[in-house]
Amino acid sequence: MAEDGAPGFRHFDFTAMSADECYRLLASSVVPRPIAWVVSRDKDGLVNAAPYSFFNCFGGDPPVIALGILPQPDRPKDTARNILDSGDFVVNLVTEDVAEAMNLTCIDAPADVSELDLAGLETAPCEKVGPPRIVASPVALECRLAHHIWTGPKQLLIVGHVVAAHYRRDIIDDGDRPRIDTAAMGMVGRMHGRGSYARTTDLFEMERPRWSEYKAARKD
Ligand SMILES: Cc1cc2nc3c(=O)[nH]c(=O)nc-3n(C[C@H](O)[C@H](O)[C@H](O)COP(=O)(O)O)c2cc1C
């Protein structure tokens, strides 16, 4: 880690840093991150749930989401194994009212323990994939594994196609081009460190600029 040529900035050479340092800097600065509460099933049908905040959506044609799973030698992640074995999973989105239950499901329980039972969470069957969705979550995305890439020996990138979704009635209307009441959902995001989260209640708006209006405004 060296001083940057640019005053007021500290420079980091990620190619010369430990994996832990890289992780800490990235995970503390690329924030807030949405949380995928992933439900998957093992070969025996045991249902597993765990949160993953290396998560986002990456397009609509086809509808794509991705997850970053970091299995450790002493802690191989059930979610990774289940998705690779079964080829499907459900991403439930995390709101403030389910945040504590979500947190409980990241407990380091043995593979034969269902975190959903532990957290007392009700599930409902999906339409197109095997694992169920979490009823308490207002949005559930049914996903099929499209690609997986080992980006490092302990780093798996899962790319999924969203094949169906469930939106709770109170946050969506019946229109042909449905409007979602995003503010009412009360999503939370993951911040720095192991236990820091953000609410999505402090919002502001900005109009997207148009070149023609920008140019016209500059003329006078
Ligand atoms: C909010 C939150 C976000 C997390 N995000 C990730 C992540 O993106 N990648 C990861 O490998 N682990 C992540 N974890 C840790 C896993 O949830 C944890 O290791 C869990 O026990 C894995 O469960 P599984 O073995 O059932 O998949 C996160 C934990 C929390 C609480």
The ligand as a Tripos MOL2 file, in Angstrom:
@<TRIPOS>MOLECULE
LIG
   31    33     1     0     0
SMALL
NO_CHARGES

@<TRIPOS>ATOM
      1 C1        -26.0440  -10.2080    4.9220 C.3       1 LIG1
      2 C2        -25.0950  -11.3150    4.5890 C.ar      1 LIG1
      3 C3        -24.5430  -11.3780    3.3300 C.ar      1 LIG1
      4 C4        -23.6610  -12.4130    2.9880 C.ar      1 LIG1
      5 N1        -23.1270  -12.4380    1.7420 N.ar      1 LIG1
      6 C5        -22.3090  -13.4500    1.3800 C.ar      1 LIG1
      7 C6        -21.7860  -13.5010    0.0480 C.ar      1 LIG1
      8 O1        -22.0730  -12.6600   -0.8030 O.2       1 LIG1
      9 N2        -20.9780  -14.5490   -0.2730 N.ar      1 LIG1
     10 C7        -20.6640  -15.5230    0.6310 C.ar      1 LIG1
     11 O2        -19.9390  -16.4650    0.2870 O.2       1 LIG1
     12 N3        -21.1510  -15.4980    1.8980 N.ar      1 LIG1
     13 C8        -21.9720  -14.4980    2.2850 C.ar      1 LIG1
     14 N4        -22.4960  -14.4520    3.5590 N.ar      1 LIG1
     15 C9        -22.1980  -15.5520    4.4850 C.3       1 LIG1
     16 C10       -23.1160  -16.7510    4.2270 C.3       1 LIG1
     17 O3        -24.4850  -16.3780    4.3040 O.3       1 LIG1
     18 C11       -22.8250  -17.8090    5.2950 C.3       1 LIG1
     19 O4        -21.5230  -18.3130    5.0960 O.3       1 LIG1
     20 C12       -23.8330  -18.9300    5.2920 C.3       1 LIG1
     21 O5        -23.6150  -19.7360    6.4290 O.3       1 LIG1
     22 C13       -23.7330  -19.8060    4.0610 C.3       1 LIG1
     23 O6        -24.7630  -20.7480    4.1490 O.3       1 LIG1
     24 P1        -24.8750  -22.0380    3.2440 P.3       1 LIG1
     25 O7        -23.6730  -22.9200    3.5750 O.co2     1 LIG1
     26 O8        -26.1640  -22.6360    3.7110 O.co2     1 LIG1
     27 O9        -24.8870  -21.6020    1.8210 O.co2     1 LIG1
     28 C14       -23.3310  -13.4090    3.9460 C.ar      1 LIG1
     29 C15       -23.8840  -13.3280    5.2400 C.ar      1 LIG1
     30 C16       -24.7450  -12.2910    5.5530 C.ar      1 LIG1
     31 C17       -25.3410  -12.2230    6.9300 C.3       1 LIG1
@<TRIPOS>BOND
     1     1     2 1
     2     2     3 ar
     3     2    30 ar
     4     3     4 ar
     5     4     5 ar
     6     4    28 ar
     7     5     6 ar
     8     6     7 ar
     9     6    13 1
    10     7     8 2
    11     7     9 ar
    12     9    10 ar
    13    10    11 2
    14    10    12 ar
    15    12    13 ar
    16    13    14 ar
    17    14    15 1
    18    14    28 ar
    19    15    16 1
    20    16    17 1
    21    16    18 1
    22    18    19 1
    23    18    20 1
    24    20    21 1
    25    20    22 1
    26    22    23 1
    27    23    24 1
    28    24    25 2
    29    24    26 1
    30    24    27 1
    31    28    29 ar
    32    29    30 ar
    33    30    31 1
@<TRIPOS>SUBSTRUCTURE
     1 LIG1         1 GROUP 0 **** ****
